[in-house]
Amino acid sequence: MHTSTPYVAASGRGDVWAEEAAAQGRRGTQRIVRAGEATASAEVAGLLGIPEGSAVVERRRLIHLDGRTVESTRTYWPVAIAGGTALTQARKIKGGAVALLAELGHAAHVVREEVRARMPDDDERAVLGLGPSDPVLQLVRQTLDGEGAPFQVDVSVFAAPTQRLRYELRVGQGAPDGR
């Protein structure tokens, strides 16, 4: 099960995935397989509001549940925000990336998510251990700051038959727009 709220709130708790899995009596881990500068695709550039082909900081992670890879995630930030920070290094960040970004003045105020079902490419099929007819879900998350400026894009891919997405919407008092 995937709930987005804990992953975008600057709690400073660190590995939210490990905590979420442990609460279900399971073991959740993640491995950073790449961190550093990359070139923004048209989709990522559009979501970050930067020109296509611009340099971005990218972190690629594999998410494991009970020793099995269940998700592949790529996170992107403009170099002006993440360049020269711990986000460029292939290691865990004390307190987590969300807390680091909040310390840098980039806290999530609006989060937009889109979920698509599609067939995986060969790399995704191999990483997630899927068969030739197994679909995936792709979650694209755009995170905006208090000024409405996008500063982070996440692209996550999971095996569709084994995952469920749950969303929480706050309506009325306490909603992000203050109404």
C-alpha positions in Angstrom: 0.0 0.0 0.0 1.2 3.5 -0.8 0.2 6.6 1.0 1.8 9.8 -0.2 1.2 12.2 2.7 4.1 11.0 4.9 6.5 11.2 2.0 5.9 15.0 1.4 5.7 16.3 4.9 8.9 17.6 6.5 8.8 15.5 9.6 12.6 14.9 9.9 11.7 11.3 10.7 14.0 9.9 8.0 13.1 6.6 6.4 9.3 6.8 6.3 9.1 3.7 4.1 10.8 1.6 6.7 8.5 2.9 9.4 5.4 2.3 7.2 6.5 -1.3 6.4 7.3 -2.0 10.1 3.9 -0.8 11.2 2.5 -3.7 9.0 5.0 -6.2 10.5 7.2 -6.1 7.4 10.7 -5.0 6.4 11.0 -2.0 4.1 14.4 -0.8 2.8 15.6 1.3 0.0 18.8 1.5 -2.0 20.1 4.6 -3.8 21.5 3.4 -7.1 22.4 6.8 -8.5 22.6 10.4 -7.5 24.0 13.3 -9.4 23.4 15.6 -12.3 21.3 14.5 -15.3 19.5 16.1 -18.2 15.8 16.9 -17.8 13.4 15.1 -20.1 10.6 17.0 -21.7 8.2 15.7 -19.0 10.4 16.5 -16.0 11.4 19.9 -17.4 7.8 20.8 -18.0 6.8 19.8 -14.5 9.7 21.7 -13.0 9.1 24.8 -15.2 12.6 24.7 -16.7 13.8 24.3 -20.3 14.0 20.8 -21.7 17.5 19.5 -21.5 18.4 21.6 -18.5 20.6 20.1 -15.9 18.8 18.6 -12.9 19.8 16.6 -9.8 18.5 13.1 -10.0 18.3 10.4 -7.4 17.3 6.9 -8.4 16.2 4.5 -5.7 15.0 0.9 -5.5 12.4 0.3 -2.9 12.3 -3.2 -1.3 9.6 -4.9 0.8 10.7 -8.0 2.7 13.8 -8.2 0.4 11.9 -8.0 -2.9 12.1 -4.9 -5.2 8.5 -3.4 -5.3 9.2 0.1 -6.7 11.7 2.1 -8.7 11.7 5.8 -8.1 13.5 8.7 -9.7 13.4 12.1 -8.1 14.4 15.3 -9.8 15.2 18.9 -8.6 16.6 21.9 -10.4 20.3 22.2 -9.9 19.8 25.7 -8.4 18.0 24.0 -5.5 19.8 20.7 -5.1 23.2 21.2 -6.6 26.0 21.0 -4.0 23.7 19.4 -1.4 23.6 15.9 0.0 21.0 15.1 -2.6 23.8 14.7 -5.1 25.4 11.9 -3.2 24.3 8.2 -3.3 23.7 7.8 0.4 20.9 8.3 2.9 20.4 11.8 4.2 20.0 12.3 8.0 16.4 13.3 8.6 15.5 12.6 5.0 15.5 14.5 1.8 12.2 16.3 2.6 13.6 17.7 5.8 16.8 18.8 4.0 14.7 20.6 1.4 12.6 22.3 4.0 15.8 23.5 5.8 16.8 25.0 2.4 13.4 26.8 2.2 11.6 24.4 -0.1 8.7 22.9 1.9 5.8 21.2 0.1 2.6 23.3 0.1 0.9 21.7 -2.9 1.4 18.2 -4.3 -0.1 17.1 -7.6 -0.1 13.4 -8.4 -1.0 11.5 -11.6 -1.2 7.7 -11.8 -1.0 5.9 -15.1 -1.3 2.2 -15.8 1.1 1.0 -18.6 3.3 -1.8 -19.7 6.8 -1.7 -18.3 9.9 -1.3 -20.4 12.5 -4.1 -20.3 14.6 -2.5 -17.5 11.5 -2.0 -15.3 10.4 -5.6 -16.0 13.8 -6.9 -14.9 14.1 -4.8 -11.8 10.6 -5.5 -10.6 10.7 -9.2 -11.5 7.7 -9.0 -13.8 6.4 -11.3 -16.5 5.8 -10.3 -20.1 2.1 -9.4 -19.6 2.4 -7.8 -16.1 1.4 -4.1 -16.1 2.9 -1.3 -13.9 1.5 1.7 -12.2 3.5 4.9 -12.7 3.0 7.7 -10.1 4.2 11.1 -11.2 4.3 13.6 -8.3 5.0 17.3 -8.7 5.7 19.2 -5.5 5.3 23.0 -5.2 6.4 25.5 -2.6 4.4 28.2 -0.8 4.9 30.5 -3.8 3.4 27.9 -6.2 6.8 27.2 -7.7 7.6 23.5 -8.6 10.8 22.3 -7.0 10.6 18.5 -7.1 9.3 15.8 -9.4 9.1 12.1 -8.5 8.5 9.3 -11.0 7.7 6.0 -9.3 7.0 2.7 -11.0 5.4 -0.3 -9.2 4.0 -3.7 -10.2 0.3 -3.0 -10.7 -1.1 -6.3 -9.3 0.7 -6.0 -5.9 0.1 -2.4 -5.1 -2.8 -0.3 -3.9 -2.7 3.5 -3.8 -4.6 5.3 -1.0 -5.1 9.0 -1.0 -6.2 11.4 1.8 -7.7 14.7 0.9 -8.3 17.4 3.5 -11.4 19.4 2.8 -12.4 22.5 4.8 -10.4 23.7 7.8 -6.8 22.7 7.6 -6.9 22.3 3.8 -3.7 23.6 2.1 -5.5 26.6 0.6 -6.6 27.7 4.1 -10.4 27.5 3.5 
